[in-house]
Amino acid sequence: MKKLFILAIICIISCILNTRVYAEAEIKPDFSKLKNKDINIYRILLRGVATSTNSFSEEKNEFENELYISQLVRDVNKAGNIIIQTNIDSEKSFINGDEVNPSSLGSMYFTEMDKFGNVISSVVESGQKNSAHEFQLSFPDKKMKIGYIWTRKVVIEKVGKKYPVECKYKITGFEKISGKNCVKIESVSSYKGDPRHSMETKGIIYFNLKRSIIEKSVVSSFIKSEATVQIGGIESKNKYSVFLTVTTEHIE
């Protein structure tokens, strides 16, 4: 019993010391650690509920998308910028339990970013601008520790309108994901510039410093929008809301 007690004390002391080491550790992610021809495969599961109402009816739909994507590092140039090719290799989509034709299967994207994760350019295979990078994780050019907070602002362009969104990140600790040491980052994003439209997003990101990749992330979003339209000469206030959770996991 005495030996077990001593062993327990040693384990507790070890945990305290490790926590202190992690808390004092300097963190500086660097995407230029990625190597040419590296390939990472991810599973993305998106689940949500969309609700639309007007003066005459209400409609609610549950949806689910499962995608497998591959990301190929095409080049890491002398400036440290990284060019990544993203392919959507597999996709299954369901609405209210019924399978529907996938909308993104076979798509290909090319993204160039600097070593901090800031996107320089992003286009689809056809050469058109790609807006999927709007919430790309990027880091400040400085060493960080647990508790460090930083913000960035992005502008989302939808249907000819621009919506400024503020994203806030906080390093909250370290955690192992699938046996890999990761920095745990909490994120919060919001848009409330127009009373007719709002968006709030909260997430947790597990970033593998050694490999400079995201091992896992879970992000939940709530989006609301409303507009007044004429239906058969009668004014109707249309409301639309979406709640969704996106889980991304690095599988190989």
C-alpha positions in Angstrom: 0.0 0.0 0.0 2.9 2.4 0.9 4.5 1.7 -2.5 1.3 2.4 -4.3 0.9 5.6 -2.4 4.4 6.7 -3.2 3.8 5.8 -6.9 0.7 7.9 -7.0 2.5 10.9 -5.5 5.2 10.5 -8.1 2.6 10.4 -10.9 0.9 13.6 -9.5 4.2 15.4 -9.2 5.1 14.3 -12.8 1.8 15.6 -14.1 2.3 19.0 -12.3 5.8 19.3 -13.7 4.6 18.4 -17.2 1.8 20.9 -17.0 4.3 23.6 -16.0 6.6 22.7 -18.8 3.8 22.9 -21.4 2.5 26.1 -19.9 5.9 27.7 -20.3 6.6 26.2 -23.7 6.9 28.6 -26.6 4.6 27.8 -29.5 5.3 29.0 -33.0 3.6 27.0 -35.8 5.3 27.0 -39.2 3.5 25.6 -42.3 6.7 25.7 -44.2 7.6 22.5 -42.4 5.3 20.8 -44.9 7.3 18.9 -47.5 6.8 18.6 -51.3 4.5 15.7 -52.3 3.2 15.2 -48.7 -0.4 13.9 -48.9 -2.9 14.1 -46.0 -6.3 12.5 -46.1 -9.2 13.9 -44.1 -12.7 12.8 -43.3 -15.2 15.7 -43.0 -18.7 15.1 -41.5 -21.2 17.9 -41.7 -24.5 17.6 -39.9 -27.2 20.3 -39.5 -30.8 21.5 -39.6 -32.1 24.2 -41.9 -35.4 26.0 -41.1 -37.2 28.4 -43.3 -40.4 30.2 -42.4 -42.7 32.8 -44.0 -46.1 34.2 -43.3 -47.7 31.1 -44.7 -45.6 28.1 -43.9 -42.6 26.6 -42.2 -40.1 24.0 -43.6 -37.4 22.1 -41.7 -34.8 19.9 -43.3 -32.0 17.8 -41.7 -28.9 17.3 -43.8 -25.7 15.4 -43.6 -22.6 15.4 -45.8 -19.6 13.0 -45.5 -16.6 13.8 -47.5 -13.1 12.4 -47.9 -10.6 14.9 -49.2 -6.9 14.6 -50.0 -4.4 17.5 -49.7 -1.2 17.3 -51.8 1.7 19.7 -51.1 2.5 20.7 -54.6 5.4 23.0 -53.7 7.2 24.8 -50.9 9.1 27.7 -52.5 12.1 29.6 -51.3 10.0 32.3 -49.7 8.4 29.6 -47.6 5.0 29.8 -49.3 3.1 26.6 -49.7 0.9 25.5 -52.6 -1.6 22.9 -51.7 -3.9 20.9 -54.1 -7.2 19.8 -52.4 -9.3 17.0 -54.1 -12.7 15.9 -53.0 -12.4 12.2 -53.5 -15.6 10.9 -52.0 -18.9 12.5 -51.0 -22.2 11.3 -49.7 -25.1 13.7 -49.1 -28.5 13.1 -47.4 -31.5 15.3 -46.8 -34.0 14.0 -44.3 -32.4 10.6 -44.6 -32.7 10.4 -48.4 -29.5 10.3 -50.4 -29.1 13.1 -52.9 -26.6 13.8 -55.7 -23.3 15.1 -54.2 -22.6 18.7 -55.1 -18.8 18.8 -54.7 -17.5 15.4 -55.7 -14.5 15.6 -58.0 -13.8 19.2 -57.2 -10.2 20.4 -57.1 -8.8 23.5 -55.4 -5.4 25.2 -55.4 -4.3 27.3 -52.4 -1.1 29.3 -51.9 -0.4 30.4 -48.3 2.5 31.7 -46.4 4.2 29.9 -43.5 1.8 31.4 -41.0 -1.3 30.2 -42.8 -2.3 33.5 -44.4 -3.9 32.7 -47.8 -2.3 34.5 -50.7 -4.6 33.0 -53.4 -7.1 30.3 -53.8 -8.8 29.1 -57.0 -10.8 26.1 -58.2 -9.6 24.0 -61.1 -11.3 26.3 -63.6 -9.4 29.3 -62.4 -12.3 30.9 -60.6 -11.7 32.4 -57.2 -12.4 30.0 -54.3 -13.9 31.4 -51.1 -13.6 28.2 -49.1 -10.4 29.5 -47.5 -12.2 32.3 -45.7 -11.8 30.6 -42.3 -8.3 29.2 -42.9 -6.5 28.9 -39.6 -3.5 31.3 -39.5 -1.1 32.3 -36.8 0.6 35.5 -35.7 4.3 36.0 -36.4 5.4 35.5 -32.9 6.0 32.9 -30.2 3.0 32.1 -28.1 2.2 30.3 -24.9 -0.9 28.7 -23.3 -3.5 31.5 -22.8 -2.3 33.5 -25.8 -5.2 35.2 -27.7 -5.2 36.6 -31.2 -7.8 37.9 -33.6 -8.1 38.2 -37.3 -10.8 39.8 -39.6 -12.1 38.3 -42.8 -14.6 39.5 -45.3 -17.1 37.0 -46.7 -18.6 37.9 -50.0 -22.0 36.3 -50.8 -24.4 37.4 -53.5 -22.6 40.6 -54.2 -22.5 41.6 -50.5 -19.6 41.8 -48.1 -19.9 40.7 -44.5 -17.0 41.5 -42.1 -16.3 38.6 -39.6 -14.1 38.8 -36.6 -12.3 35.5 -35.6 -10.8 35.1 -32.2 -8.4 32.3 -31.2 -7.0 31.2 -27.8 -4.4 28.5 -27.0 -5.9 26.6 -24.1 -3.5 23.7 -23.7 -2.0 20.5 -25.1 -3.8 17.2 -25.8 -3.1 14.0 -27.6 -5.2 13.1 -30.6 -4.7 9.6 -32.0 -1.5 9.4 -30.0 -0.1 12.7 -31.5 0.8 15.7 -29.4 -1.4 18.7 -30.4 -1.9 22.3 -29.4 -5.6 22.8 -28.4 -7.1 26.0 -29.8 -10.5 27.5 -29.1 -12.1 29.6 -31.8 -15.0 32.0 -31.9 -16.2 33.9 -34.9 -19.2 36.3 -35.3 -20.9 38.6 -37.6 -23.6 41.1 -36.3 -23.2 44.1 -38.6 -26.7 43.8 -40.1 -29.7 43.1 -37.8 -31.2 41.0 -40.6 -28.2 38.7 -40.7 -26.1 37.1 -38.0 -23.6 34.3 -37.7 -21.9 32.8 -34.6 -19.3 30.0 -34.8 -17.5 28.2 -32.0 -14.9 25.5 -32.4 -12.0 23.5 -31.0 -8.9 22.9 -33.2 -6.1 20.4 -32.4 -3.0 21.4 -34.3 0.0 19.1 -34.7 3.0 21.3 -34.3 5.5 18.7 -35.4 3.8 18.0 -38.8 2.1 21.5 -39.1 -1.3 20.0 -39.8 -4.7 20.0 -38.1 -5.3 16.6 -36.6 -8.9 17.3 -35.7 -11.4 20.1 -35.4 -15.1 20.4 -34.3 -16.9 23.6 -35.3 -20.5 24.5 -34.6 -22.2 27.4 -36.4 -25.6 29.1 -36.1 -26.7 31.4 -39.0 -29.8 33.5 -39.2 -31.2 35.6 -42.0 -34.4 37.4 -42.8 -35.9 39.4 -45.6 -39.3 40.9 -46.5 -40.7 39.9 -49.8 -44.0 40.1 -51.8 -45.9 36.8 -52.3 -49.0 37.1 -54.4 -49.2 40.8 -53.6 -49.0 40.1 -49.9 -46.0 41.2 -47.9 -44.3 38.3 -46.1 -41.3 38.2 -43.8 -39.1 35.2 -44.6 -36.8 33.9 -42.0 -34.0 31.3 -42.5 -31.8 29.7 -40.0 -29.1 27.0 -40.1 -27.4 25.1 -37.2 -24.6 22.9 -38.3 -21.6 21.0 -36.8 -18.5 20.2 -38.9 -16.1 17.6 -37.7 -12.8 17.2 -39.5 -10.4 14.3 -38.7 -7.0 13.6 -40.2 -7.0 9.9 -41.0 -3.6 9.4 -42.7 
